[in-house]
């Protein structure tokens, strides 16, 4: 399956630097196409958050080149790829943690990573950035939020609407680089349904996004790359106009099973 993708990353209206990082990597081998997408949202001081998210993104890109690509060429199966992705997430966390210790700083980053390969989709996720599946009937969130407000919703102590407007919505319970070991990362793989699209975004995007407006342009049956790219840019500006103060990053990938734009 081939995928077309579009993306935007924006410093926003109030931040001095963009602490978000983005990864897009692709590979074609033996009539099979692979795509890796990831978004990272740095936490900590301005320079530290930017550096940590960038380092995590670079590690994801290097993993794709040095570990995943050889696995594909060697004929690995999905279970092996999933295991290697789990090890990658653990190693990335350890590397960032010990680098922080040496620098004497306390910072981290979210990571939401999606790998599409051989009819499967693999997810490796820590934090409150998100991955959505896009289909005709709507957008479905595929990743849990490792955040305090999400935990309150899970416990029945807060509604989704209250969580969205809570002053504590930016408190996350887990990210890469702040603890020696990850407590509960989300790792999952399964057969990928055909003719689907995917949205990966940091919280600066999903806090204020207009799901219905995006769906009208991003479902595979109507996807036109030029028009969708323009719409994504317009959505970022609309989010800024709504008062979002965080950095804003989003990438959309849409299955090209038919002749779309």
Buried (B, 14 or more C-beta within 10 A) or exposed (E): BEBBBBBBBBBBEEBEBBBBBBBBBBBEEEEEBBBBBBBBBBBBBEBBBBBBBBBBBBBBBEBBEEBBBEBBEEEBEBEEBBEBBBEBBBEBBBBBBEBBEEEEBEBBBBBBBBBBBBEBBBBBBBBBBBBBBBBEEEBEEBBBBBBBBBBBBEEEEBEEEEBBEBEEBBEBBBBBBBEEEBEEBBBEBEEBEEBBBBBBBBBBBBBBBEBEEBBEBBBBEBBBBEEBBEBBEEBBEBBBEEEBEBBBBBBBBBBBBEEBE
